[in-house]
């Protein structure tokens, strides 16, 4: 039986993969990371591939406070073992968009608590908690293939309510959620485009930006092809 990975060994693997270029890229991409090593996402995923799934190790990686270890934890954790209380603790500790989005896209959207967290976090005051609500909704739009349209249609009001948030990272998360939901199926595309059109009209600059950004995407060829392709599969 193979021994469980030891935290110190995993951190050593991450440190060995660090480069000055990847460390500089954090600032280039607007990632205000705490305790960074400078490891690319590709190399983080490569380390994850050799570890397997391990909920206890994931908790230790997160607890280390090292930026790349926190990202790695999303890839080795076991979604079925993650509790709603853990998700609420983690989200309060998000300190940059990379940790927020990676946790949502690689782990949290696969937990049984994901939809409830979208609902709770969407009205939060903290920047990255609110960002996480919409990053999580966007991730569900990509990965939760079985979710009915109602799961997204019922949450379009959350998107409209948050579109006027003055914080850039929140607005971008809201647009991301609207765009990905609108790419799923024709009914969602129509509903998302209607929301985007409404948001593009008001005086508020933030909401207008979300509306125009989402409208441009949903009317574009990539989104149109995706919707038509999925509609054809259902026939």
C-alpha positions as CSV (number, residue, x, y, z in Angstrom):
1,X,0.0,0.0,0.0
2,X,1.4,3.4,-1.0
3,X,2.1,5.8,1.9
4,X,0.0,8.9,2.0
5,X,1.8,12.0,0.8
6,X,3.4,14.1,3.5
7,X,2.8,17.9,3.4
8,X,6.5,18.7,3.6
9,X,7.3,16.5,0.6
10,X,4.5,18.1,-1.4
11,X,5.6,21.6,-0.6
12,X,9.1,20.6,-1.6
13,X,7.7,19.5,-5.0
14,X,6.0,22.8,-5.5
15,X,9.2,24.7,-4.5
16,X,11.2,22.7,-7.0
17,X,8.8,23.8,-9.8
18,X,9.0,27.5,-9.0
19,X,10.6,29.9,-11.4
20,X,11.3,33.7,-11.3
21,X,9.2,34.1,-14.4
22,X,6.2,32.5,-12.9
23,X,6.6,34.6,-9.7
24,X,6.7,37.8,-11.8
25,X,3.6,36.6,-13.7
26,X,1.5,36.8,-10.5
27,X,1.9,40.6,-10.5
28,X,1.4,40.7,-14.3
29,X,-2.0,39.0,-14.0
30,X,-3.1,41.1,-11.0
31,X,-2.8,38.3,-8.5
32,X,-2.0,39.7,-5.0
33,X,-0.8,36.4,-3.6
34,X,0.2,35.8,0.0
35,X,3.4,33.7,0.4
36,X,3.8,32.9,-3.3
37,X,6.5,30.5,-4.6
38,X,6.1,31.2,-8.3
39,X,4.7,28.0,-9.8
40,X,2.6,28.0,-13.0
41,X,-0.8,26.5,-13.0
42,X,0.4,23.8,-15.4
43,X,3.0,22.7,-13.0
44,X,0.6,22.8,-10.0
45,X,-1.7,20.5,-12.0
46,X,1.2,18.3,-12.8
47,X,2.0,17.9,-9.1
48,X,-1.6,17.2,-8.4
49,X,-1.7,14.4,-10.9
50,X,0.9,12.5,-8.9
51,X,-1.0,12.9,-5.6
52,X,-4.5,11.5,-6.1
53,X,-7.4,12.6,-4.0
54,X,-6.8,13.2,-0.3
55,X,-9.1,15.3,1.8
56,X,-6.8,15.5,4.8
57,X,-3.8,16.5,2.6
58,X,-5.9,19.2,1.0
59,X,-6.7,20.7,4.4
60,X,-3.0,20.8,5.3
61,X,-2.2,22.4,2.0
62,X,-4.8,25.1,2.5
63,X,-3.7,25.6,6.1
64,X,-0.1,26.2,4.9
65,X,-1.0,29.6,3.7
66,X,1.2,29.2,0.6
67,X,-0.5,30.5,-2.5
68,X,0.3,27.6,-4.8
69,X,-0.5,25.1,-2.0
70,X,-3.9,26.6,-1.7
71,X,-4.4,26.2,-5.4
72,X,-3.1,22.7,-5.3
73,X,-5.6,21.8,-2.5
74,X,-8.5,22.4,-4.9
75,X,-7.2,19.6,-7.2
76,X,-6.5,17.0,-4.6
77,X,-9.6,17.5,-2.3
78,X,-12.6,15.1,-2.3
79,X,-15.8,17.1,-3.1
80,X,-18.0,14.6,-1.3
81,X,-16.1,15.1,2.0
82,X,-16.3,19.0,1.8
83,X,-18.8,20.5,4.2
84,X,-20.8,23.7,3.8
85,X,-19.1,25.0,7.0
86,X,-15.7,24.5,5.4
87,X,-16.8,26.3,2.2
88,X,-17.9,29.2,4.3
89,X,-14.6,29.4,6.1
90,X,-12.6,29.1,3.0
91,X,-14.5,31.7,1.1
92,X,-13.9,34.3,3.8
93,X,-10.1,33.7,3.4
94,X,-10.0,34.2,-0.4
95,X,-7.6,37.0,-1.0
96,X,-7.2,37.0,-4.8
97,X,-9.1,36.1,-7.9
98,X,-6.9,33.1,-8.8
99,X,-7.6,31.3,-5.5
100,X,-11.3,32.2,-5.6
101,X,-11.8,31.0,-9.2
102,X,-9.7,27.9,-8.9
103,X,-11.4,26.7,-5.8
104,X,-14.8,27.3,-7.4
105,X,-13.9,25.8,-10.8
106,X,-11.9,22.8,-9.7
107,X,-13.6,21.8,-6.4
108,X,-16.5,23.7,-4.9
109,X,-18.9,23.3,-7.9
110,X,-18.7,19.5,-7.4
111,X,-19.8,19.6,-3.8
112,X,-23.5,19.0,-2.8
113,X,-23.6,22.5,-1.3
114,X,-22.7,24.5,-4.4
115,X,-26.1,25.9,-5.3
116,X,-26.9,26.9,-1.7
117,X,-23.6,28.7,-1.5
118,X,-24.3,30.7,-4.7
119,X,-27.5,31.9,-3.0
120,X,-25.9,32.8,0.3
121,X,-22.8,34.4,-1.1
122,X,-24.4,36.5,-3.8
123,X,-25.4,39.3,-1.4
124,X,-22.2,39.2,0.7
125,X,-20.4,42.5,1.3
126,X,-16.9,41.0,1.1
127,X,-15.4,41.3,-2.4
128,X,-14.1,37.8,-2.9
129,X,-17.1,36.1,-1.2
130,X,-19.4,37.9,-3.6
131,X,-17.1,37.1,-6.5
132,X,-17.1,33.5,-5.5
133,X,-20.9,33.3,-5.8
134,X,-20.7,34.2,-9.5
135,X,-17.5,32.3,-10.1
136,X,-19.3,29.2,-8.6
137,X,-22.4,29.8,-10.7
138,X,-20.2,30.1,-13.9
139,X,-18.4,26.9,-12.9
140,X,-21.7,25.1,-12.4
141,X,-22.9,26.2,-15.8
142,X,-19.8,24.4,-17.3
143,X,-19.7,21.3,-15.1
144,X,-23.2,20.5,-13.8
145,X,-24.6,19.0,-17.0
146,X,-27.6,17.6,-15.2
147,X,-28.8,20.9,-13.8
148,X,-32.2,22.0,-15.2
149,X,-32.6,25.4,-16.7
150,X,-34.6,26.5,-13.7
151,X,-31.4,26.4,-11.5
152,X,-30.0,29.2,-13.6
153,X,-33.2,31.0,-14.5
154,X,-34.2,31.3,-10.9
155,X,-30.8,33.0,-10.2
156,X,-30.8,35.5,-12.9
157,X,-32.2,38.1,-10.4
158,X,-29.0,37.6,-8.4
159,X,-27.0,38.6,-11.4
160,X,-29.1,41.7,-12.0
161,X,-28.8,42.7,-8.3
162,X,-25.0,42.4,-8.3
163,X,-24.3,44.0,-11.7
164,X,-24.0,47.5,-10.3
165,X,-21.3,46.5,-7.8
166,X,-18.5,49.0,-8.1
167,X,-15.7,46.5,-7.7
168,X,-14.2,45.3,-10.9
169,X,-13.6,41.7,-9.8
170,X,-17.2,41.3,-8.8
171,X,-18.5,42.8,-12.0
172,X,-16.4,40.4,-14.0
173,X,-17.6,37.5,-12.0
174,X,-21.2,38.6,-12.6
175,X,-20.6,38.8,-16.4
176,X,-18.9,35.4,-16.4
177,X,-21.9,33.8,-14.7
178,X,-24.3,35.4,-17.1
179,X,-22.3,34.5,-20.2
180,X,-21.7,30.8,-19.2
181,X,-25.3,30.3,-18.2
182,X,-26.4,31.8,-21.5
183,X,-24.3,29.3,-23.5
184,X,-26.0,26.2,-22.1
185,X,-29.3,25.9,-24.0
186,X,-31.5,28.0,-26.2
187,X,-34.0,29.0,-23.4
188,X,-31.2,30.1,-21.2
189,X,-29.5,32.0,-24.0
190,X,-32.7,34.0,-24.6
191,X,-33.2,34.7,-20.9
192,X,-29.5,35.7,-20.4
193,X,-29.5,37.9,-23.4
194,X,-32.6,39.6,-22.2
195,X,-30.9,40.3,-18.9
196,X,-27.8,41.6,-20.6
197,X,-29.9,43.9,-22.8
198,X,-31.6,45.4,-19.8
199,X,-28.3,45.9,-18.0
200,X,-26.7,47.6,-21.0
201,X,-29.3,50.4,-20.7
202,X,-29.2,52.0,-17.2
203,X,-27.1,55.0,-16.1
204,X,-25.0,52.9,-13.7
205,X,-21.6,52.4,-15.4
206,X,-20.9,49.1,-13.7
207,X,-24.2,47.5,-14.7
208,X,-23.9,48.9,-18.2
209,X,-20.4,47.3,-18.5
210,X,-21.8,43.9,-17.5
211,X,-24.7,44.2,-19.9
212,X,-22.5,45.2,-22.9
213,X,-19.8,42.6,-22.1
214,X,-22.4,39.8,-21.8
215,X,-24.3,41.0,-24.9
216,X,-21.2,41.0,-27.0
217,X,-20.4,37.5,-26.0
218,X,-23.9,36.0,-26.2
219,X,-24.5,37.5,-29.7
220,X,-21.1,36.4,-30.9
221,X,-20.3,33.3,-33.0
222,X,-18.8,31.2,-30.3
223,X,-21.8,31.4,-28.0
224,X,-24.2,31.0,-30.9
225,X,-22.5,27.8,-32.1
226,X,-22.4,26.4,-28.6
227,X,-26.1,26.9,-28.1
228,X,-27.0,25.5,-31.5
229,X,-24.8,22.5,-31.0
230,X,-26.5,21.7,-27.7
231,X,-29.9,22.2,-29.1
232,X,-29.1,19.7,-31.9
233,X,-28.0,17.1,-29.4
234,X,-31.5,17.2,-27.7
235,X,-33.4,16.4,-30.9
